Amino acid sequence: MVRRVDQQLRVNRLALAALPSHADLAGGAVPRQLHRAMLHHLEGVCAVTSATLARGGTAAHLEQRDLFWREVRSENPWLYTRMRRSLLGATSNLPGQAGRRATNLAYHVARRVVGFS
């Protein structure tokens, strides 16, 4: 999975761009349930990407992870806060070496429970 992380980052960026804005939601252009479902999906995808980059362990992977979150923060501060404060976001972005170990452990547990590779 680490070999294809560039594709995963591209999908994340496309999903972020496709997420309807709050103006669309308030204006009734997008149903509230659809917006909520897209947010939950995006949280999961971004958490998996962060965990994958943390599992990579190299400085380049960690820099890619930090760059991705900086991009999210600059483009949509509300979404950044929402995703980073969620359970998935907090678990997949714990600081330091101990945080990366905890993220790896959570990834392994989720892999066993859910059954992904």
Long-range contacts (C-beta under 8 A, 24 or more apart in sequence): 1-52, 1-55, 1-117, 2-52, 2-53, 2-55, 2-56, 2-61, 5-49, 5-52, 5-53, 5-56, 5-61, 5-64, 8-45, 8-48, 8-49, 8-52, 9-49, 9-64, 9-68, 11-45, 12-42, 12-45, 12-46, 12-49, 12-68, 13-68, 13-71, 15-41, 15-42, 15-45, 16-42, 16-72, 16-75, 16-76, 16-79, 19-76, 19-79, 22-78, 39-79, 39-82, 42-79, 42-83, 43-82, 43-83, 43-86, 43-88, 43-89, 44-88, 46-72, 46-83, 46-89, 46-92, 47-83, 47-88, 47-89, 47-91, 47-92, 48-92, 50-89, 50-92, 50-93, 50-103, 51-92, 51-103, 51-104, 51-106, 51-107, 52-107, 54-92, 54-100, 54-103, 54-104, 55-103, 55-104, 55-107, 57-100, 65-93, 69-93
